[in-house]
Amino acid sequence: MTIPARTAVTNSGPRQPVRAISVAIAAAQPADRVMTALATGDTGLTETESIRRAAIFGPNAIRAHHARIGPVAARQLRSPLLLLLAVTAAVSFFLGERTDAVVIGVIVALSVGLGTVNEFRAEQAADALHQRIRHRVVAMRDGRARSIDLPELVPGDIVELRPGELVPADLRLLSSTGLHCDESVLTGEAEPVRKSSDAVPEGSPIAELASCALMGTVVTTGTGSGVVIATGGDTEFGRIAVGLARKEPETEFQVGLRRFSMLLVRVAAVLTIGIFAVNLVLHRPLLDALMFSLAIAVGISPQLLPAVVSTSLAAGSRLLAQHGVLVKRLVCIEDLGDIEVLFTDKTGTLTEGRIEFMRAVAADGSDGADTTTLGLVCTDGSIEQGTLAGGDALDTALWAAPIPQRVVAGQYSRLATLPFDHRRRMVSVLVESPAGERVLITKGAPEAVLACCEQVPESAARALDDEFAAGHRVVAVATRPAVGTAALTTAEEAGLRLAGFLVFLDPPKSTAGAAISRLTTLGIAVKVITGDHPGVAAQVCERLGLRVDGTLSGTEIDRLTDAELAGKLSTTTIFARIDPEQKARIVRAQRSLGVDVAFLGDGVNDALALHAADVGISVDAATDVAKDAADVVLLEKDLQVLADGVTQGRRVFANTMKYVLMGTSSNFGNMFSAAGASAFLPFLPMLPSQILLNNLLYDSSQLAIPTDHVDEEQLARPSRWDIALIRRFMLVFGPISSIFDFATFGIMLWVFHAGETLFHTGWFVESLATQTLVLFVIRTRRTPFFRSRPSAVLLTAALAAVGLGAVLPATPLAAALGFQPLPAGFFAALLVMILVYLALAEAAKRWFFHASGPVPAVRDRRTDHRLRRRAARFAAGTRPAPGTSAAAPPGLSHPRTNCAAR
């Protein structure tokens, strides 16, 4: 069935209904009929028409991406406990308890405001990231190919498809050349699907719609063009993604936090009902009992967990940007910290990336001047007036070298070209020499070219081995007469005679060795995927101090099943002569072992692997396709920069866990203390307003946790969410906290003979001091202060919260808050209790972490993880003014202006 019609204006002028068409219907119809239904043509839409359709169909996006304070504030009020407390405070106000009601209302408002401000700042940071890196697509507008922002695409647009690109919308294909798409994100099928422009039978399942390319799938090989039939939530991919969530996808850590929060809320609900029941049995006033129970529940619930996580991620994104790491989404920071295996290319990452032509060697070992000339001529780049345009790095280096053969090369006439591809690893040209002879010249990877040669001198094979052993990059050149040949096919690449070798130098990068050592210290296994010869890659790794356990070539990988390949990964460091599909296959095989995998690449041939990795990493100078496929963009192609990103990701996790452990040790203990005190005290152990004020001061100090230092051993390996460990921590440290609460109760009742007001004041001060200061024990597994010092901001915030709580009973606000001044002897007792409590907590911490096992070895991924991650690319931020295409910041997106019209 079709999606409901929405009227649009056609190119020809008069209005007629234009519908977004479902892929099931479009796939079964001829392409020209689909074009007619969409009121478009080969030249695409006019700019005016595209603006009109954008107003009708909306942006090509699955979710909106705007930082708005209203929804953020509404999220703070979603807590049913908080809402119930506010309602109860309002009721108490009208029943005469106006002072308590106003105090509670002010504290609730401050708490909501605190969470709102911090989460809104984090959303602004996420919005800034979204605006900073845009996803682009090439579409026909006004008869020419233009690069536009992805959300601007509308039904009727004609778009080009290239290897490594995400399909930007649901398309009915108009043409295809060897086009295959990876549709696993929709169908679960790992093998790429062959595409064509021929209609399919009606009623075909989604996995068999070969005439359509579906949004969110990846072009693995070939090229094509298609007409947009549906965008955004109207697409097959969009319907699934919208059903999951409209907001930024959660990471596994955030899901764990949410589940843990709900666990505490459920436990709190049970005990709160129990506390309420006890107070009723003891004939306490109903309203007081209700408000006390609700205040305990609010105080127990870790309300600031989302704010702490968001603040940590936002601060992390700013710090990473200062270090040259741009994350496209805040949640990518956590993914960075989880990396265990890094696959990286060689050129420009492990080497300087400044390829220089060294020399040419003829097949017989003599001077290779003729070989140089043939190498200059044999290129699929464009040669104009003695200069090369569009060549690869090796061709560019050859043409940039100060050699006289460029003049001679310019006298050859190129008649036909068989472009380079990663399967053949060769390029061939049919040329006419200055003497008028037709000659076939082939250039490429030595082993591929030599396989096409009739005879190879032993001296040439030895010379080749020597060059590889020296770590040089080598290109072989071969030729043969081509009398009568008019066109080139792969069958022509046979019966060649080796002319010689072109030798290039790309020295190891001076900083790469230290960076690899640092990544190894972080527990990350570095592996190299390259199209170069294995000997060259091994030589570079050896010079950089990267231990090489084994090598696999692309030919060897083709002979392995996926299970066999996965089995060899632990003993393989270098993957050489690898094509783009093999790169993605290696990454998928590594991920199947349950570890988090990153891939660093910058070329079109890296895009498939970037999509397949848990974290795709590219660089600012990369191709558009690579940057679009990546989750993280490095402003400098340097592994040191990447190590900074990994460290920051782990720091965010570690600091967030400090807040989680604080919540379990203090809040959980306070819950038991309140329950026990309610059973034997003749009055409420603390007023509802005092509980909320205590919680507000405590939580405010904890917002400084994202600034804290993290010990090196916590950064040395990925950390994982372990709810079993947190539950054990809660059961160990919660009772320790309660012991000192009960000690305070005894001191207040039996030493100071406290009445209700003095008792409230004493427990308020002790509870705030112990639950805040224990952070300095829990924040590190080392000896606090001596071997691990907190950040100045955290230290100041914690001491300020404790100090403010201690002086409040002596201020004019004391009466309104239900406090009275404490005797001097109480503070002496408090100091002793704090010191004993921190010492006991330190001893328990050492025993606990010594007895606890290692973190889980395998990360538990949700089944929809990759679909959520893919969907995050289709998000619309602030749209540009109609008729304009917002330009991305310099260096972050480079529109492809060399795309010819279909």
GINOR-V930299 format. One record per pair of residues at least 24 apart in sequence whose ideal C-beta (glycine too) atoms are under 7 Angstrom apart, sorted by the first residue. I is the first residue (numbers start at 1). GAP is how many residues later the second one is. Records with the same first field share a line. If there is no record, write none. Layout:
I->GAP + GAP
This chain:
3->227 + 231
6->50 + 51
7->49
8->44 + 45 + 48
9->40 + 43
10->29
11->28 + 29 + 30 + 34 + 35 + 38
18->137 + 138
20->37 + 135 + 209 + 210 + 211 + 214
21->208 + 209
22->208
23->147 + 186 + 189 + 191 + 206 + 213
26->146 + 186 + 203
27->172 + 173 + 177 + 182 + 184 + 185
28->171 + 172 + 173 + 174
29->170
30->169
31->141 + 143 + 166
34->138 + 193 + 195
35->192
38->117 + 118 + 189 + 191
39->117
40->116 + 118 + 187
42->860
43->97 + 100
44->95 + 96 + 97 + 99 + 113 + 114
45->96 + 111 + 112
46->96
47->94 + 95 + 836
50->91 + 104 + 107
51->831 + 832
53->101 + 102 + 103
54->98 + 100
57->97 + 98 + 174
58->174
59->92 + 173 + 817 + 820
60->90 + 91 + 92 + 93 + 108 + 109 + 171 + 172
61->90 + 171 + 813 + 814 + 815
62->170 + 171 + 176 + 179 + 180 + 809 + 812 + 813
63->183 + 184 + 812
64->812
65->62 + 65 + 810 + 811 + 812
66->61 + 811 + 812
67->53 + 56 + 57 + 60
69->47 + 51
72->44 + 47 + 48 + 51
73->43
76->36 + 39 + 40
77->35
79->222 + 224
81->213 + 216 + 217 + 220
82->26 + 216
84->210
85->209 + 210 + 213
88->202 + 203 + 206
92->195 + 199
95->192
99->717
100->587 + 589
103->586 + 713 + 714
104->584 + 585 + 588
107->582 + 585 + 586 + 589
108->584
110->586
111->192 + 585
114->586
115->188 + 189 + 192
118->189 + 192 + 193 + 585
119->187 + 188 + 191
121->193
122->188 + 189 + 191 + 192
125->189 + 192 + 193 + 205
126->122 + 203 + 204
127->750
129->188 + 198 + 199 + 200 + 201
130->745 + 747
131->746 + 747
132->194 + 757 + 760
133->193 + 195 + 500 + 759
134->754 + 759
135->493 + 738
136->488 + 492 + 757 + 759
137->31
138->758 + 761
140->761 + 762
143->758
144->757
145->754 + 755 + 756
147->748 + 749
148->737
149->736 + 737
150->724
151->725 + 728
152->733
153->75 + 78
154->74 + 77
155->73 + 74 + 75 + 76
156->71 + 72
157->71
158->67 + 69 + 744
159->66 + 67 + 69
160->65 + 739
161->52 + 58 + 62 + 63 + 64 + 65
162->57 + 61 + 463
163->56 + 57 + 58 + 59 + 417 + 441 + 444
164->55 + 440 + 443 + 444 + 461 + 465
165->54 + 442 + 460
166->50 + 52 + 707
167->46 + 47 + 48 + 49 + 50 + 52
168->47
169->46 + 59 + 61 + 62 + 66
170->42 + 44 + 45 + 59 + 60 + 65 + 66
171->41 + 42 + 55 + 56 + 57 + 58
172->39 + 40 + 54 + 55 + 57
173->24 + 38 + 39 + 40 + 51 + 53
174->51 + 52 + 53
175->49 + 50 + 727
176->46 + 48
177->45 + 46 + 47
178->43 + 44
179->40 + 43 + 44 + 45
180->40 + 41 + 42
181->32 + 36 + 37 + 38 + 39
182->35 + 36 + 38
183->31 + 34
185->31 + 32 + 681 + 682 + 685
186->28 + 30 + 31 + 50 + 51
192->28
195->29
206->30
216->654
218->390 + 393
220->361 + 388
225->677
240->627
241->626 + 630
244->620 + 624
248->81 + 83 + 624
249->82 + 619 + 620 + 622 + 623
251->80 + 83 + 84
252->469 + 607 + 608 + 609
253->81 + 400 + 468
254->55
256->465 + 467
257->48 + 52
260->400 + 463 + 466
261->41 + 44
264->36 + 37 + 38
265->36
268->29 + 32 + 33 + 403
269->28
271->400 + 404
272->24 + 25
274->401
275->399 + 400 + 403
278->400 + 401
279->399
284->400
288->396
291->397
292->392 + 396
295->393 + 396 + 397
296->375 + 378 + 395
298->394 + 397
299->368 + 371 + 392 + 393 + 395 + 396
300->367 + 371
302->361 + 365
303->396
304->395 + 398 + 399
305->354
307->396
308->348 + 351 + 394 + 395 + 397 + 398
309->347
311->392 + 395
312->340 + 343 + 344 + 394
313->339
315->391
316->332 + 336
319->329
320->325 + 328
323->318 + 321
324->310 + 311 + 312 + 317
325->307 + 309 + 316 + 319 + 320
326->306 + 307 + 309
327->305
328->303
329->543
332->283 + 299 + 300
333->315 + 316 + 319
334->315 + 318 + 319
335->279 + 280 + 296
336->279 + 296 + 309 + 310 + 313
337->309 + 312 + 313 + 315 + 316 + 381
338->258 + 380 + 521
339->185 + 257 + 259 + 276 + 307 + 379
340->183 + 184 + 185 + 255 + 256 + 378
341->183 + 184 + 186 + 249 + 254 + 256
342->177 + 182 + 184 + 256 + 258
343->184 + 186 + 243 + 244 + 254 + 256
344->182 + 184 + 256
345->184 + 185 + 255 + 256 + 261
346->182 + 184 + 186 + 191 + 194
347->46 + 159
348->289
349->251 + 288 + 290
350->158 + 159 + 162 + 178 + 190 + 194
351->155 + 156 + 157 + 158 + 189
352->154 + 155 + 157
353->153
355->38 + 39 + 42 + 149 + 151
356->41 + 148 + 149
357->40 + 41 + 44 + 145 + 147
358->114 + 145 + 146 + 147
359->144
360->140 + 141 + 142
361->102 + 139 + 140 + 142
362->138
363->94 + 97 + 135 + 136 + 137
364->93 + 95
365->94 + 98
368->132
369->36
370->129
371->106 + 128 + 129 + 131
372->31 + 33 + 130
373->32 + 35 + 36
374->67 + 103 + 105 + 125
375->68 + 100 + 102 + 127
376->29 + 30 + 33
377->32 + 35 + 52 + 54 + 64
378->49 + 51 + 63 + 64 + 65 + 99
379->48
380->37 + 39 + 40 + 47
386->24
394->81 + 110
397->107
398->104
416->71 + 72
418->70
420->24
422->109 + 157 + 158 + 183
423->156
424->24 + 66
426->67
428->60 + 64 + 65
430->52 + 55 + 58
437->44
438->44 + 45 + 47
439->40 + 42 + 43
440->39 + 40 + 42 + 45 + 52
441->36 + 38
442->36 + 51 + 54
443->32 + 34
444->31 + 32
445->132
446->28 + 30 + 55
449->27 + 29
450->26 + 48
452->26 + 41 + 42 + 44
453->25 + 43 + 44 + 45
454->41 + 42 + 43
456->42
460->38
463->38
464->37
467->34 + 36
468->65 + 67 + 68
469->66 + 70
471->65 + 68 + 69
472->31 + 32 + 33 + 64
473->31 + 33 + 59 + 63
474->27 + 29
475->26 + 27
476->25
477->25
508->32 + 35 + 36
511->127 + 129
512->32 + 127
513->31 + 32
515->123 + 124 + 125 + 128
516->28 + 29 + 30 + 123
517->28
518->125
519->120 + 124
521->195
522->121 + 124 + 125 + 193 + 194
523->193 + 194 + 195
524->122
527->46
528->45 + 46 + 47
529->46 + 49 + 54 + 57
530->46 + 48
531->46 + 47
532->44
533->43
534->40 + 42
537->37 + 39
538->36
541->32 + 33
547->26
548->25 + 26
549->24
551->25
553->24
554->24 + 25 + 28
557->25
562->27
565->24
566->26 + 27
569->24
580->25 + 28
581->27
583->25 + 26
584->24 + 25 + 28
587->25 + 26
588->24
594->264 + 265
596->122 + 263
600->42
601->25
602->24 + 35
617->25
620->271 + 272
624->269 + 270 + 272
647->68
650->65 + 69
651->59 + 64
653->66
654->56 + 60 + 65
655->50 + 51 + 53 + 55
658->47 + 50 + 117 + 120 + 121
659->43 + 46
660->66
661->68 + 117
662->40 + 113 + 116
664->62 + 65 + 66 + 69 + 70
665->64 + 68 + 69 + 72 + 109 + 113
666->71 + 105 + 108
668->62 + 66
669->65 + 66 + 67 + 68 + 69 + 72
670->67 + 71 + 97 + 101
672->62 + 66
673->65 + 68 + 69
676->66
677->68
683->73
685->78
686->74 + 77 + 78
687->73 + 131
689->128 + 129
690->70 + 74 + 127 + 128
693->124
694->70 + 73 + 74
697->71 + 104 + 107 + 108
698->70 + 73 + 74 + 103
700->101
701->71 + 96 + 97 + 100
704->89 + 90 + 93
705->89
707->84 + 86 + 87
708->71 + 82 + 83 + 86
709->80 + 81 + 82
711->69 + 70 + 71 + 77
719->136
720->135 + 136 + 139
722->133 + 134
725->127
729->119
732->112 + 116
733->108 + 111
736->104 + 105 + 108
737->33 + 34
740->30 + 93 + 97
741->26
743->90
744->89
747->82
752->71 + 74
757->61 + 62 + 63
758->62
760->58 + 59
761->48 + 58 + 59 + 61
762->60 + 64
764->41
765->40 + 41 + 57 + 65
766->64 + 67
768->33 + 34 + 37
769->33 + 36 + 61 + 65
770->64 + 67
772->26 + 29 + 30
773->25 + 29 + 61 + 65
774->63 + 64 + 67
777->61 + 64 + 65 + 68
778->67
781->68
